[in-house]
Amino acid sequence: MEKAVQNGELTVAPKTDKVARKFKDVYEEWLKSYKLTVRESAWSKTRDCFNLHILPDLGDMYIDKITPQDVQTAVNRWFKQSPVAFKRSFVHINRILTYAELRDYIPHNPARRIILPRVQDKIGSTNDFWDRRQLEVFFNCINPDRELYKYVLFRILAYAGLRIGEAMAFELGRH
């Protein structure tokens, strides 16, 4: 084998002092610094987010073995669980991986290569307006003799196309 090294057929990797670190170990190291930069409530919410969502998925993985695909898989799973709150978990992962990159625990941040899912707008699925028949049914439920204010207010809203806040801006008795 020494002969192969001398002939240039094999190369010997230089010895490194790098220690294999798990994601949760880097997270705990980062959390100590993070605690000094935020209020107690923000620190507590962040810690809870890690304990509930991030550490179960990535905590036992070695930080230098985490790939963009690992992060993408976790992000996609969180998106399916909560399309609104998944970004918070992604932001926290990105912070840990950026911290690891700055500390030279990893050569690059795999979270930079993630495609974040987004909620698709539902076109035509919302029915925000009543038709004439629905309005008639509604107005038949309001007695104009007993509830004149409601009757007038909703007729103005319906036939003028106003929103409630716009109608409430009007003052009675002023000309």
Backbone torsions as a table, in degrees:
resi	resn	phi	psi	omega
1	MET	NA	-38.3	178.5
2	GLU	-61.7	-35.0	179.5
3	LYS	-65.7	-39.0	179.2
4	ALA	-66.1	-36.6	177.3
5	VAL	-67.0	-43.8	-179.5
6	GLN	-65.1	-35.7	179.2
7	ASN	-77.7	-7.4	179.5
8	GLY	85.9	7.9	178.9
9	GLU	-76.3	-29.9	177.8
10	LEU	-126.4	148.5	174.5
11	THR	-120.9	147.4	179.0
12	VAL	-99.2	126.1	178.8
13	ALA	-69.7	138.8	178.4
14	PRO	-66.5	147.0	178.5
15	LYS	-71.6	133.8	178.7
16	THR	-118.9	155.6	178.3
17	ASP	-96.5	12.9	-177.1
18	LYS	-69.3	135.5	178.5
19	VAL	-101.9	136.5	177.1
20	ALA	-70.2	120.1	-178.1
21	ARG	-114.6	138.1	174.8
22	LYS	-85.2	157.5	-180.0
23	PHE	-55.1	-44.7	-177.4
24	LYS	-64.1	-30.9	178.4
25	ASP	-69.6	-41.7	177.4
26	VAL	-66.8	-39.0	177.2
27	TYR	-59.0	-46.7	-179.4
28	GLU	-63.6	-37.7	176.6
29	GLU	-64.6	-45.5	179.5
30	TRP	-64.8	-39.7	-175.7
31	LEU	-61.1	-34.7	178.1
32	LYS	-63.0	-41.9	178.1
33	SER	-71.2	-40.6	-178.1
34	TYR	-61.7	-36.7	-178.3
35	LYS	-60.1	-29.2	-179.1
36	LEU	-78.7	-9.0	-174.6
37	THR	-109.5	-8.8	-176.0
38	VAL	-133.3	168.9	175.9
39	ARG	-71.3	161.6	-178.6
40	GLU	-58.4	-39.5	-178.0
41	SER	-66.0	-41.3	178.3
42	ALA	-66.6	-40.8	178.5
43	TRP	-61.7	-43.1	-179.4
44	SER	-64.8	-43.1	178.6
45	LYS	-63.8	-40.4	179.0
46	THR	-64.3	-45.4	179.1
47	ARG	-60.2	-42.8	179.0
48	ASP	-63.7	-40.2	178.1
49	CYS	-60.7	-43.5	178.0
50	PHE	-63.7	-46.7	-176.6
51	ASN	-65.7	-35.7	-177.1
52	LEU	-84.0	-36.2	-170.1
53	HIS	-117.5	-50.4	-168.0
54	ILE	-81.5	-50.8	-176.4
55	LEU	-62.3	-36.5	175.7
56	PRO	-60.5	-30.3	-179.1
57	ASP	-88.1	-42.2	-171.4
58	LEU	-118.8	-9.9	-171.3
59	GLY	-54.4	-40.2	-176.3
60	ASP	-91.0	1.8	178.8
61	MET	-83.1	144.7	174.6
62	TYR	-72.6	133.7	-172.3
63	ILE	-58.5	-36.4	-178.5
64	ASP	-80.6	-5.1	178.6
65	LYS	-102.9	-4.6	179.8
66	ILE	-72.9	127.4	-178.6
67	THR	-107.0	163.7	173.8
68	PRO	-55.8	-34.0	179.3
69	GLN	-65.4	-37.3	177.1
70	ASP	-62.1	-45.1	180.0
71	VAL	-66.7	-43.3	-179.7
72	GLN	-60.6	-42.4	179.1
73	THR	-61.7	-44.2	178.9
74	ALA	-64.2	-45.1	-179.8
75	VAL	-61.8	-42.9	179.3
76	ASN	-63.3	-39.1	178.3
77	ARG	-64.9	-43.9	179.4
78	TRP	-65.9	-35.9	178.7
79	PHE	-62.6	-41.0	178.8
80	LYS	-66.6	-34.2	179.3
81	GLN	-73.9	-41.3	-177.6
82	SER	-152.6	94.7	-178.1
83	PRO	-61.2	-18.4	-178.5
84	VAL	-90.4	-40.7	-170.4
85	ALA	-97.3	-2.1	-174.8
86	PHE	-65.2	-28.6	-176.9
87	LYS	-63.5	-34.2	179.9
88	ARG	-60.4	-43.6	178.4
89	SER	-64.4	-40.6	178.6
90	PHE	-63.1	-42.7	179.3
91	VAL	-59.6	-41.3	179.7
92	HIS	-66.8	-41.6	176.6
93	ILE	-59.7	-45.6	-179.0
94	ASN	-59.4	-38.5	178.3
95	ARG	-62.5	-44.6	-179.0
96	ILE	-65.4	-44.3	-178.4
97	LEU	-69.2	-33.9	174.5
98	THR	-66.0	-42.3	176.6
99	TYR	-59.5	-44.7	179.6
100	ALA	-63.5	-36.8	178.2
101	GLU	-67.1	-42.4	178.9
102	LEU	-64.5	-31.5	179.8
103	ARG	-87.3	4.0	-178.4
104	ASP	61.7	30.2	173.6
105	TYR	-80.8	-27.0	177.9
106	ILE	-136.5	151.3	-178.6
107	PRO	-74.3	-30.5	179.4
108	HIS	-153.0	160.4	-177.5
109	ASN	-87.9	111.9	-179.3
110	PRO	-68.1	-16.4	179.9
111	ALA	-72.5	-15.0	179.3
112	ARG	-71.4	-15.7	-176.4
113	ARG	-105.3	28.5	-176.6
114	ILE	-98.9	141.1	172.2
115	ILE	-101.6	113.3	-178.7
116	LEU	-77.2	129.7	176.1
117	PRO	-69.4	156.6	176.7
118	ARG	-136.6	152.1	-179.8
119	VAL	-72.1	127.8	178.9
120	GLN	-79.4	135.1	176.3
121	ASP	-69.2	137.0	179.0
122	LYS	-91.3	103.4	-176.9
123	ILE	-79.9	127.9	175.0
124	GLY	73.8	5.9	-177.0
125	SER	-90.9	-18.1	-179.9
126	THR	-93.0	139.5	179.0
127	ASN	-118.2	85.5	-174.1
128	ASP	-86.6	-3.2	-174.6
129	PHE	-125.0	145.2	175.9
130	TRP	-93.3	147.5	174.0
131	ASP	-87.7	178.0	-175.1
132	ARG	-58.5	-42.4	-178.7
133	ARG	-63.2	-42.9	179.2
134	GLN	-63.4	-38.8	177.3
135	LEU	-64.0	-42.0	179.6
136	GLU	-61.6	-43.2	178.0
137	VAL	-61.1	-44.1	-179.8
138	PHE	-62.5	-46.6	-177.4
139	PHE	-70.1	-24.1	174.8
140	ASN	-70.7	-20.2	178.6
141	CYS	-82.6	-18.5	-179.3
142	ILE	-100.1	126.9	178.1
143	ASN	-89.0	110.7	-176.9
144	PRO	-65.5	-20.9	178.6
145	ASP	-74.0	-35.9	-178.6
146	ARG	-96.2	-29.3	-174.5
147	GLU	-127.8	56.3	-176.2
148	LEU	-60.3	-41.2	-178.7
149	TYR	-58.8	-49.3	179.7
150	LYS	-63.3	-42.8	-178.1
151	TYR	-60.1	-48.9	-179.3
152	VAL	-65.8	-44.8	-179.3
153	LEU	-57.8	-49.4	-177.2
154	PHE	-71.5	-29.3	174.9
155	ARG	-67.5	-41.1	177.4
156	ILE	-63.2	-45.6	178.9
157	LEU	-58.7	-46.6	-174.8
158	ALA	-69.2	-46.5	-171.7
159	TYR	-89.8	-19.3	176.9
160	ALA	-96.5	-12.4	179.7
161	GLY	73.8	28.9	-179.3
162	LEU	-89.2	156.9	169.9
163	ARG	-91.3	160.7	-175.4
164	ILE	-59.5	-40.5	179.8
165	GLY	-63.5	-37.1	178.3
166	GLU	-67.7	-41.8	-179.7
167	ALA	-68.1	-35.9	-178.6
168	MET	-70.5	-15.7	178.7
169	ALA	-74.3	-19.6	177.8
170	PHE	-71.6	145.4	176.5
171	GLU	-114.7	131.4	179.2
172	LEU	-74.0	143.8	174.8
173	GLY	87.0	-6.9	178.4
174	ARG	-97.7	135.1	179.7
175	HIS	-119.1	NA	NA
